[in-house]
Amino acid sequence: MVGLLIGVAIWMALALIVAVVLGRVARRADNEELGSTLDWNTAEIDDAVHHD
């Protein structure tokens, strides 16, 4: 029974590490996207696209 509890604790620790790493990667991607040099002027985009 103790072995099972140790296994579950190790599994939870690994899951926590994976969640933290994925969260950091997602945050970095968001920061890079929000801080990009692209100019998203929606008025210019609407003028450039021909609506039928």
PDB file of N, CA, C and O in Angstrom:
ATOM      1  N   MET A   1       0.824  -1.201   0.000  1.00  0.00           N
ATOM      2  CA  MET A   1       0.000   0.000   0.000  1.00  0.00           C
ATOM      3  C   MET A   1       0.861   1.255   0.000  1.00  0.00           C
ATOM      4  O   MET A   1       0.533   2.250  -0.647  1.00  0.00           O
ATOM      5  N   VAL A   2       1.970   1.195   0.736  1.00  0.00           N
ATOM      6  CA  VAL A   2       2.867   2.348   0.786  1.00  0.00           C
ATOM      7  C   VAL A   2       3.488   2.589  -0.584  1.00  0.00           C
ATOM      8  O   VAL A   2       3.688   3.733  -0.992  1.00  0.00           O
ATOM      9  N   GLY A   3       3.791   1.504  -1.290  1.00  0.00           N
ATOM     10  CA  GLY A   3       4.355   1.636  -2.636  1.00  0.00           C
ATOM     11  C   GLY A   3       3.395   2.331  -3.581  1.00  0.00           C
ATOM     12  O   GLY A   3       3.810   3.124  -4.427  1.00  0.00           O
ATOM     13  N   LEU A   4       2.116   2.036  -3.439  1.00  0.00           N
ATOM     14  CA  LEU A   4       1.102   2.681  -4.270  1.00  0.00           C
ATOM     15  C   LEU A   4       1.046   4.180  -3.986  1.00  0.00           C
ATOM     16  O   LEU A   4       0.965   4.986  -4.913  1.00  0.00           O
ATOM     17  N   LEU A   5       1.090   4.552  -2.719  1.00  0.00           N
ATOM     18  CA  LEU A   5       1.069   5.972  -2.357  1.00  0.00           C
ATOM     19  C   LEU A   5       2.309   6.695  -2.876  1.00  0.00           C
ATOM     20  O   LEU A   5       2.224   7.836  -3.331  1.00  0.00           O
ATOM     21  N   ILE A   6       3.454   6.033  -2.808  1.00  0.00           N
ATOM     22  CA  ILE A   6       4.686   6.637  -3.331  1.00  0.00           C
ATOM     23  C   ILE A   6       4.579   6.803  -4.844  1.00  0.00           C
ATOM     24  O   ILE A   6       4.988   7.827  -5.390  1.00  0.00           O
ATOM     25  N   GLY A   7       4.029   5.798  -5.515  1.00  0.00           N
ATOM     26  CA  GLY A   7       3.838   5.886  -6.966  1.00  0.00           C
ATOM     27  C   GLY A   7       2.911   7.022  -7.354  1.00  0.00           C
ATOM     28  O   GLY A   7       3.183   7.756  -8.305  1.00  0.00           O
ATOM     29  N   VAL A   8       1.819   7.170  -6.622  1.00  0.00           N
ATOM     30  CA  VAL A   8       0.872   8.260  -6.897  1.00  0.00           C
ATOM     31  C   VAL A   8       1.535   9.612  -6.641  1.00  0.00           C
ATOM     32  O   VAL A   8       1.329  10.551  -7.409  1.00  0.00           O
ATOM     33  N   ALA A   9       2.320   9.723  -5.585  1.00  0.00           N
ATOM     34  CA  ALA A   9       3.002  10.982  -5.273  1.00  0.00           C
ATOM     35  C   ALA A   9       3.999  11.338  -6.372  1.00  0.00           C
ATOM     36  O   ALA A   9       4.097  12.498  -6.772  1.00  0.00           O
ATOM     37  N   ILE A  10       4.734  10.350  -6.857  1.00  0.00           N
ATOM     38  CA  ILE A  10       5.691  10.611  -7.943  1.00  0.00           C
ATOM     39  C   ILE A  10       4.948  11.016  -9.214  1.00  0.00           C
ATOM     40  O   ILE A  10       5.372  11.934  -9.916  1.00  0.00           O
ATOM     41  N   TRP A  11       3.846  10.336  -9.510  1.00  0.00           N
ATOM     42  CA  TRP A  11       3.040  10.664 -10.686  1.00  0.00           C
ATOM     43  C   TRP A  11       2.512  12.102 -10.601  1.00  0.00           C
ATOM     44  O   TRP A  11       2.546  12.836 -11.588  1.00  0.00           O
ATOM     45  N   MET A  12       2.032  12.496  -9.438  1.00  0.00           N
ATOM     46  CA  MET A  12       1.519  13.860  -9.255  1.00  0.00           C
ATOM     47  C   MET A  12       2.636  14.890  -9.386  1.00  0.00           C
ATOM     48  O   MET A  12       2.422  15.966  -9.946  1.00  0.00           O
ATOM     49  N   ALA A  13       3.816  14.576  -8.878  1.00  0.00           N
ATOM     50  CA  ALA A  13       4.945  15.498  -8.994  1.00  0.00           C
ATOM     51  C   ALA A  13       5.337  15.678 -10.455  1.00  0.00           C
ATOM     52  O   ALA A  13       5.605  16.797 -10.892  1.00  0.00           O
ATOM     53  N   LEU A  14       5.371  14.590 -11.210  1.00  0.00           N
ATOM     54  CA  LEU A  14       5.697  14.695 -12.636  1.00  0.00           C
ATOM     55  C   LEU A  14       4.627  15.486 -13.387  1.00  0.00           C
ATOM     56  O   LEU A  14       4.948  16.290 -14.262  1.00  0.00           O
ATOM     57  N   ALA A  15       3.362  15.262 -13.049  1.00  0.00           N
ATOM     58  CA  ALA A  15       2.279  16.009 -13.690  1.00  0.00           C
ATOM     59  C   ALA A  15       2.393  17.499 -13.384  1.00  0.00           C
ATOM     60  O   ALA A  15       2.142  18.332 -14.254  1.00  0.00           O
ATOM     61  N   LEU A  16       2.767  17.834 -12.162  1.00  0.00           N
ATOM     62  CA  LEU A  16       2.941  19.236 -11.791  1.00  0.00           C
ATOM     63  C   LEU A  16       4.087  19.870 -12.576  1.00  0.00           C
ATOM     64  O   LEU A  16       3.966  21.001 -13.047  1.00  0.00           O
ATOM     65  N   ILE A  17       5.181  19.156 -12.718  1.00  0.00           N
ATOM     66  CA  ILE A  17       6.325  19.679 -13.473  1.00  0.00           C
ATOM     67  C   ILE A  17       5.939  19.907 -14.931  1.00  0.00           C
ATOM     68  O   ILE A  17       6.279  20.941 -15.506  1.00  0.00           O
ATOM     69  N   VAL A  18       5.232  18.952 -15.532  1.00  0.00           N
ATOM     70  CA  VAL A  18       4.800  19.105 -16.924  1.00  0.00           C
ATOM     71  C   VAL A  18       3.858  20.295 -17.060  1.00  0.00           C
ATOM     72  O   VAL A  18       3.975  21.059 -18.018  1.00  0.00           O
ATOM     73  N   ALA A  19       2.933  20.471 -16.131  1.00  0.00           N
ATOM     74  CA  ALA A  19       1.993  21.589 -16.190  1.00  0.00           C
ATOM     75  C   ALA A  19       2.719  22.922 -16.077  1.00  0.00           C
ATOM     76  O   ALA A  19       2.377  23.871 -16.782  1.00  0.00           O
ATOM     77  N   VAL A  20       3.705  23.008 -15.209  1.00  0.00           N
ATOM     78  CA  VAL A  20       4.462  24.252 -15.050  1.00  0.00           C
ATOM     79  C   VAL A  20       5.240  24.561 -16.319  1.00  0.00           C
ATOM     80  O   VAL A  20       5.254  25.704 -16.777  1.00  0.00           O
ATOM     81  N   VAL A  21       5.885  23.556 -16.890  1.00  0.00           N
ATOM     82  CA  VAL A  21       6.668  23.777 -18.113  1.00  0.00           C
ATOM     83  C   VAL A  21       5.760  24.200 -19.259  1.00  0.00           C
ATOM     84  O   VAL A  21       6.086  25.138 -19.987  1.00  0.00           O
ATOM     85  N   LEU A  22       4.628  23.529 -19.432  1.00  0.00           N
ATOM     86  CA  LEU A  22       3.710  23.907 -20.506  1.00  0.00           C
ATOM     87  C   LEU A  22       3.128  25.302 -20.278  1.00  0.00           C
ATOM     88  O   LEU A  22       2.928  26.049 -21.235  1.00  0.00           O
ATOM     89  N   GLY A  23       2.860  25.654 -19.042  1.00  0.00           N
ATOM     90  CA  GLY A  23       2.365  26.998 -18.743  1.00  0.00           C
ATOM     91  C   GLY A  23       3.385  28.068 -19.072  1.00  0.00           C
ATOM     92  O   GLY A  23       3.032  29.129 -19.587  1.00  0.00           O
ATOM     93  N   ARG A  24       4.649  27.795 -18.779  1.00  0.00           N
ATOM     94  CA  ARG A  24       5.699  28.766 -19.096  1.00  0.00           C
ATOM     95  C   ARG A  24       5.862  28.915 -20.602  1.00  0.00           C
ATOM     96  O   ARG A  24       6.070  30.023 -21.096  1.00  0.00           O
ATOM     97  N   VAL A  25       5.771  27.811 -21.333  1.00  0.00           N
ATOM     98  CA  VAL A  25       5.885  27.864 -22.793  1.00  0.00           C
ATOM     99  C   VAL A  25       4.726  28.665 -23.375  1.00  0.00           C
ATOM    100  O   VAL A  25       4.927  29.488 -24.268  1.00  0.00           O
ATOM    101  N   ALA A  26       3.518  28.430 -22.878  1.00  0.00           N
ATOM    102  CA  ALA A  26       2.355  29.159 -23.377  1.00  0.00           C
ATOM    103  C   ALA A  26       2.465  30.644 -23.050  1.00  0.00           C
ATOM    104  O   ALA A  26       2.122  31.484 -23.881  1.00  0.00           O
ATOM    105  N   ARG A  27       2.938  30.976 -21.857  1.00  0.00           N
ATOM    106  CA  ARG A  27       3.090  32.383 -21.488  1.00  0.00           C
ATOM    107  C   ARG A  27       4.128  33.065 -22.372  1.00  0.00           C
ATOM    108  O   ARG A  27       3.931  34.202 -22.800  1.00  0.00           O
ATOM    109  N   ARG A  28       5.231  32.374 -22.646  1.00  0.00           N
ATOM    110  CA  ARG A  28       6.268  32.946 -23.502  1.00  0.00           C
ATOM    111  C   ARG A  28       5.730  33.174 -24.913  1.00  0.00           C
ATOM    112  O   ARG A  28       6.018  34.203 -25.525  1.00  0.00           O
ATOM    113  N   ALA A  29       4.957  32.229 -25.431  1.00  0.00           N
ATOM    114  CA  ALA A  29       4.377  32.380 -26.766  1.00  0.00           C
ATOM    115  C   ALA A  29       3.410  33.558 -26.799  1.00  0.00           C
ATOM    116  O   ALA A  29       3.389  34.313 -27.771  1.00  0.00           O
ATOM    117  N   ASP A  30       2.607  33.723 -25.745  1.00  0.00           N
ATOM    118  CA  ASP A  30       1.690  34.860 -25.688  1.00  0.00           C
ATOM    119  C   ASP A  30       2.454  36.171 -25.654  1.00  0.00           C
ATOM    120  O   ASP A  30       2.074  37.123 -26.336  1.00  0.00           O
ATOM    121  N   ASN A  31       3.523  36.238 -24.876  1.00  0.00           N
ATOM    122  CA  ASN A  31       4.302  37.472 -24.793  1.00  0.00           C
ATOM    123  C   ASN A  31       4.942  37.803 -26.129  1.00  0.00           C
ATOM    124  O   ASN A  31       4.975  38.967 -26.526  1.00  0.00           O
ATOM    125  N   GLU A  32       5.450  36.802 -26.824  1.00  0.00           N
ATOM    126  CA  GLU A  32       6.065  37.055 -28.119  1.00  0.00           C
ATOM    127  C   GLU A  32       5.024  37.509 -29.129  1.00  0.00           C
ATOM    128  O   GLU A  32       5.295  38.390 -29.944  1.00  0.00           O
ATOM    129  N   GLU A  33       3.842  36.919 -29.082  1.00  0.00           N
ATOM    130  CA  GLU A  33       2.798  37.300 -30.025  1.00  0.00           C
ATOM    131  C   GLU A  33       2.289  38.709 -29.727  1.00  0.00           C
ATOM    132  O   GLU A  33       2.106  39.513 -30.641  1.00  0.00           O
ATOM    133  N   LEU A  34       2.062  39.006 -28.453  1.00  0.00           N
ATOM    134  CA  LEU A  34       1.558  40.331 -28.095  1.00  0.00           C
ATOM    135  C   LEU A  34       2.609  41.410 -28.313  1.00  0.00           C
ATOM    136  O   LEU A  34       2.273  42.563 -28.584  1.00  0.00           O
ATOM    137  N   GLY A  35       3.868  41.041 -28.197  1.00  0.00           N
ATOM    138  CA  GLY A  35       4.935  42.013 -28.373  1.00  0.00           C
ATOM    139  C   GLY A  35       5.506  42.026 -29.772  1.00  0.00           C
ATOM    140  O   GLY A  35       6.578  42.588 -30.000  1.00  0.00           O
ATOM    141  N   SER A  36       4.805  41.415 -30.716  1.00  0.00           N
ATOM    142  CA  SER A  36       5.328  41.342 -32.071  1.00  0.00           C
ATOM    143  C   SER A  36       5.286  42.719 -32.718  1.00  0.00           C
ATOM    144  O   SER A  36       4.589  43.621 -32.253  1.00  0.00           O
ATOM    145  N   THR A  37       6.032  42.860 -33.780  1.00  0.00           N
ATOM    146  CA  THR A  37       6.131  44.148 -34.466  1.00  0.00           C
ATOM    147  C   THR A  37       5.084  44.296 -35.553  1.00  0.00           C
ATOM    148  O   THR A  37       5.072  45.303 -36.260  1.00  0.00           O
ATOM    149  N   LEU A  38       4.212  43.323 -35.699  1.00  0.00           N
ATOM    150  CA  LEU A  38       3.177  43.414 -36.723  1.00  0.00           C
ATOM    151  C   LEU A  38       2.140  44.455 -36.313  1.00  0.00           C
ATOM    152  O   LEU A  38       1.792  44.575 -35.138  1.00  0.00           O
ATOM    153  N   ASP A  39       1.654  45.201 -37.294  1.00  0.00           N
ATOM    154  CA  ASP A  39       0.652  46.227 -37.040  1.00  0.00           C
ATOM    155  C   ASP A  39      -0.704  45.693 -37.476  1.00  0.00           C
ATOM    156  O   ASP A  39      -0.956  45.515 -38.668  1.00  0.00           O
ATOM    157  N   TRP A  40      -1.570  45.441 -36.508  1.00  0.00           N
ATOM    158  CA  TRP A  40      -2.882  44.905 -36.814  1.00  0.00           C
ATOM    159  C   TRP A  40      -3.913  46.028 -36.762  1.00  0.00           C
ATOM    160  O   TRP A  40      -4.681  46.128 -35.805  1.00  0.00           O
ATOM    161  N   ASN A  41      -3.928  46.862 -37.778  1.00  0.00           N
ATOM    162  CA  ASN A  41      -4.911  47.933 -37.872  1.00  0.00           C
ATOM    163  C   ASN A  41      -6.143  47.367 -38.570  1.00  0.00           C
ATOM    164  O   ASN A  41      -6.130  47.163 -39.784  1.00  0.00           O
ATOM    165  N   THR A  42      -7.194  47.116 -37.818  1.00  0.00           N
ATOM    166  CA  THR A  42      -8.366  46.448 -38.386  1.00  0.00           C
ATOM    167  C   THR A  42      -9.085  47.313 -39.413  1.00  0.00           C
ATOM    168  O   THR A  42      -9.721  46.774 -40.319  1.00  0.00           O
ATOM    169  N   ALA A  43      -9.007  48.624 -39.303  1.00  0.00           N
ATOM    170  CA  ALA A  43      -9.649  49.489 -40.290  1.00  0.00           C
ATOM    171  C   ALA A  43      -8.979  49.329 -41.647  1.00  0.00           C
ATOM    172  O   ALA A  43      -9.662  49.273 -42.670  1.00  0.00           O
ATOM    173  N   GLU A  44      -7.655  49.256 -41.668  1.00  0.00           N
ATOM    174  CA  GLU A  44      -6.943  49.054 -42.930  1.00  0.00           C
ATOM    175  C   GLU A  44      -7.238  47.679 -43.511  1.00  0.00           C
ATOM    176  O   GLU A  44      -7.343  47.523 -44.728  1.00  0.00           O
ATOM    177  N   ILE A  45      -7.370  46.695 -42.654  1.00  0.00           N
ATOM    178  CA  ILE A  45      -7.678  45.347 -43.137  1.00  0.00           C
ATOM    179  C   ILE A  45      -9.069  45.330 -43.762  1.00  0.00           C
ATOM    180  O   ILE A  45      -9.261  44.729 -44.819  1.00  0.00           O
ATOM    181  N   ASP A  46     -10.038  45.977 -43.127  1.00  0.00           N
ATOM    182  CA  ASP A  46     -11.392  46.022 -43.682  1.00  0.00           C
ATOM    183  C   ASP A  46     -11.419  46.762 -45.010  1.00  0.00           C
ATOM    184  O   ASP A  46     -12.158  46.373 -45.914  1.00  0.00           O
ATOM    185  N   ASP A  47     -10.624  47.826 -45.148  1.00  0.00           N
ATOM    186  CA  ASP A  47     -10.580  48.565 -46.407  1.00  0.00           C
ATOM    187  C   ASP A  47      -9.922  47.749 -47.510  1.00  0.00           C
ATOM    188  O   ASP A  47     -10.313  47.852 -48.673  1.00  0.00           O
ATOM    189  N   ALA A  48      -8.937  46.948 -47.164  1.00  0.00           N
ATOM    190  CA  ALA A  48      -8.198  46.182 -48.167  1.00  0.00           C
ATOM    191  C   ALA A  48      -8.975  44.958 -48.642  1.00  0.00           C
ATOM    192  O   ALA A  48      -8.783  44.509 -49.772  1.00  0.00           O
ATOM    193  N   VAL A  49      -9.836  44.419 -47.810  1.00  0.00           N
ATOM    194  CA  VAL A  49     -10.592  43.219 -48.175  1.00  0.00           C
ATOM    195  C   VAL A  49     -11.892  43.642 -48.829  1.00  0.00           C
ATOM    196  O   VAL A  49     -12.631  44.474 -48.302  1.00  0.00           O
ATOM    197  N   HIS A  50     -12.158  43.055 -49.985  1.00  0.00           N
ATOM    198  CA  HIS A  50     -13.389  43.379 -50.707  1.00  0.00           C
ATOM    199  C   HIS A  50     -14.503  42.473 -50.210  1.00  0.00           C
ATOM    200  O   HIS A  50     -14.428  41.250 -50.328  1.00  0.00           O
ATOM    201  N   HIS A  51     -15.531  43.088 -49.657  1.00  0.00           N
ATOM    202  CA  HIS A  51     -16.666  42.322 -49.149  1.00  0.00           C
ATOM    203  C   HIS A  51     -17.725  42.227 -50.234  1.00  0.00           C
ATOM    204  O   HIS A  51     -18.043  43.215 -50.895  1.00  0.00           O
ATOM    205  N   ASP A  52     -18.266  41.030 -50.411  1.00  0.00           N
ATOM    206  CA  ASP A  52     -19.313  40.841 -51.428  1.00  0.00           C
ATOM    207  C   ASP A  52     -20.680  41.055 -50.839  1.00  0.00           C
ATOM    208  O   ASP A  52     -21.682  40.939 -51.544  1.00  0.00           O
TER     209      ASP A  52
END
